[in-house]
Amino acid sequence: MKLSIKVLVFVLVTSLLASCQRDVYLFTSFREPANEGLRYLYSEDAYHWKEIPGVYLKPTLGSQKIMRDPSMLRDKNGWYHLVWTIAWKGDKGIGYARSKDLVHWEQEKIIPVMAHEPTTVNVWAPELFYDEDEDRFVIIWASTIPHRFPKDAEAEDNNQRMYYTTTKDFETFAPTKLFADPGFSIIDAVIVKKGKDDYVLVLKDNSRPNRNLKVAFADNPLGPFTNVSAPFSDYLTEGPSVVKVGNEWLIYFDSYGSKSYEAVATKDFKHFEKVNHKIGVPEGHKHGTIFKASKRDLKQLLKGKE
């Protein structure tokens, strides 16, 4: 009898500790005109989001000192890595910083990813992906190099293609290479690992008159991504953020045409179901990325920065 009570107590304590240590979902965010800095949303279920008050990293880098499109992930050692857009045009790099607790940041710097291309117009929406097979980080972003690629009706200074670099330590970086040229202007791309040797690229077709979201497929995180789909979102949508919940993926995106935040659900990236009625996103949220954080770090965020 005494043994059974001890076992029961052990199970209850273990369950309580596991519950306390369980990760939660965080969503990086910013507000227009993007001069305030890094904000967060949080969620227990990835459907219903609440805002965490405050700004947790002010933009100080680049000629325009803005922070757009913040992309974050947590590595296997518990470090949170952040990259972001530092300027609309002119600058040839992206912002980077890292943190152990999502509050205090270090190694803030510009990674000059397009410095080798003097006519580069912009460096937009960098996105982080961890390639576990190679134990490296992949950073992708959109840039325009005028007269480099065929275009549709968009202006020459808005004919985007995706580029990438890789790093193991955010100190040294592989030479920048072309990541995706699907034959049209492309921005806001996100790499998703669907299964072993099975990758999806969720992207914005930025060509005129499309400006909507599509997917493409590859057997390697660096591509080539092919078989570009028909659009799964409406006209004037951008900024996809992807998270797996149970046996399906949610794709959040900014519907700037209708001035709303929307989402679709999919199990195979071929069939998409609108789930706007199932989600709740605070007004004013602008697209970032969804990642896992510890409950301890969330608790600290909710207490404030002091």
N, C-alpha and C positions, 0 to 999 in steps of 0.2 A: 504493500500500500504506500509506504513511504517512498519507495523507488518510483512508483507511478507518479506521485506528486512531483518528485524532482524532475522526472522526464517531462511532465506537463509544463512545469515552470521553465525548463530549458527551452522547450519548443516555443512558448509564448515570448520569452525574451529574445530568442533568435529571430522570430517573426517580426517583433517590434524593431529590432536593430535593422533588419533587412528593409523594412518599410521606411525607416528614417534615412537609410542610405540610398534608396531608390532614386534614379535620375529623374529629372523633369525636363520638359521641352522649353527651350528658350528661342526667341525669334529676335534677331537683330533688327534694328529699326532706325529710321531718321525722319526728320520732318523738313518739309520745304520751308525756306530756300536752302536748306542743307548746310547752314553755317553754325548750327548749335552743337552737333556731335552725336555720339553713339547713345542710343536708347535701346531698351529691351521690352519685349512682351514675354509672358510666361504662361504655361499651360500644363495641366496634369494629363490631358487626353489628346492634345494636338488639334482639337476642334474649337475649344472655347478659350479665348486668350484674354489676359488682363495686362494692363500696362504697369510697368515698374516706374514710379516717378523718378525724374532726374536724368542728368546727362553724365555718362561715365567715361567719356574720353572726348575732349574738345579738339576740333581740327586745327592743327597748327602747321601742317605741311603744305608745300606747294605755293604757287603764285596766287591762288584764289582762296586757299584755306577753307575748303569745304569737305564734308564727309557725306558721300552718297554710296549706296549699294554695299553696306558693310557685310562682309562674308566672314564667318567664323567657324572654327572647329576645335575640338579638344583632342590632344594627342594622347598616346598611351602612357605618358608620364604625368598627365594632368595639366599640362600647359594649354591655355586657350590662345590660338593664333588668329589674328584679325588682319584682313586686307580691305582696302576701300578705294573708291575714286576720289582723287584729290583736286580735280579741275575739269571743267567742261571741255576746254580746248587749251592747247599750248604746252602744257607739261607732258613729259614723256615717261612718267613713272606712276607707280601706285603707292599708297600708304601701307605701312606694316607696323604692328606692335604686338606684344605678347603679354599675357597676364596669368597669374596663378589663381586669382580669385574673382575675375571679371570687374574689379574695381580699380586696382592699382596696376599701372601699365609700365612697361619698360621696352628698351630697344626700339623706340619709335623712330622710323626712318622712311625715306623714299627708296623704293626699289626701282632703278632706272631701266625698266624692261624694254622700252623702245628707243633708248638713247642712240642706238646704232642706225636708226632710220630718221634722218634729219627732217624729212617732210611729213612725219607723222602728225596728224591733226589732233588726235585725242587718244586717251587710254581709259576705257569705260568698263565698269562693272566687273572687277576681278572676282573670280570665284575659286575657292579652295576645294581640293579633293585629295584625300589620302589614298594613295595606291599601296595597299597592304602587301601585295605580291612583291613589290620592289622596295618596300619600306621607304617611301619618298612622298613628298607633297607635290601635287600638280597645281599650278596656278594658270587659269585661263582668263582671257579678257578680250574685249573688242577694240580694234583700232582701225582708223582710216589712213591709208597711204594713197593720196590722189593719183589717178591714172594707172593704178597697179592692176585693177580687175575690171572686167565688164560690169555694167550697172544697168538698172532699170530707170525709173523716172526720178529717183532721188538725186540730190545734188552730188557733185563729185566729192565734196568734203563730208559726205555722210554715207559713203559706200564702204560699209564695215566688213571686216573679216575677223575671225577669232585666231588668237595667237596663244602660245603657252611657253612656260619655263617649268623646270622641276628643281627641287631642292630637298636636302635631307635635314638642314639645320637653319635655314633662313639667313645664312651667312654667305654661302656660295651658291650660285645659281647656274644652271645649264644655259647655253646660248638660246635666245628666243627663236622659236620656229613657228611656222604657220600651223595652226591647229585644225581649222575647219574652213573650207571654201566650198559651200554647197551650190555655188553658182548664183547666189543672190546675197544681198546685204544681210548680215546676221549679227545680233547682239544678245546679251543676257542669256548665255548658255550655261547649263548646269549638267555636270556628269553624275549619273546615277549608276551604281552597281546593282544590277537586277539579280544576278546569279554568277556562278563561276563562268568566266569567259563570256559574260553576257552584260553589256553596258548599253545605257540609253543616254542620249543627249537631248535634254529638253531645251528648246531654243526659241528665240523670237525671230521670225522672218521680218526683217526691218525694211524690206523692199516696198516700193509703192506699186500697187495700191494695197498690199497685204497688211503688214503690221499686226501680226497675230502669232499665236504659239503653235509649234509643231514638235515632233520628236524624230530622232534618227537613231540608228542602231550600229553597234560594232562589237567585236570580240576582244577589244583592247581599250583601256581607258584613254589612250592617245589616238584612237581611231585607226583607220579612217571611218567616219560615221556616214552611213549610206541609207538608202531607202527612206528618204524624208517623207513624213506622213502628210496627209491633209491637215488643215488647222483643227485643233480641238477647242480653241477659244474664239471669241468674237473679235471683230475689228477693233483696233486700238487697245491692245492688251500687251503687257510686258512684265518683266521681273519675276519669272517663275521661281518658287521655292518648293522643294520636294522633301517629304518626310514619309517614312514607312510606318504604318500603324496596323498592327495585326498582319493580315495577309494581303493588304492593299496599300497603295501609295496615295497620298494626298498631294495635289499640286496646287499651291496657292499662287495667285498672281494679281497684279495691279491692273484693273480695268479702268485706265485713265480716260477712256472715251465716255464711260458712264459714271465716272467718279465714284467707283465702288471697289471693294476688295472681294475677290471671288475665289472659288476653289472647285476642282473636279477630283473625283476618285477614280482609280484604275487598278486593275489587277495584272494587266498584261501590256499596258501602254499602247493598246490598239483600240480598246473600248473605253470611253470616258463618260462618267456620269456627273452632272452638275450637282454639287452638294452645298450650294449657298445657304439653303435653309437649315443646314446642320452646323454651320460655323458662326463664330462671333469674334470679330476683329475690331479693336478700338478705332474710332475715327481719327484720321490724321496719320495712321501708320503707313510708312513707305517701305518698299520691299528690301529685305535683307535675306538672311538664311536661317533655317531652323536647325538647331543642334541640341545635343544632350548636355545638361549641366548637372552637377550634384545638388542635392537638396541643401546641403550645407552652404554652398555658394549662393543659391537662391535666397536662403534665409538672410545672409549677409546683405544681399542687394535690397531686400525688403526692409531691412533695418535702416538703410541709408548709407551714405558714403563715409560718415564720420568714424 
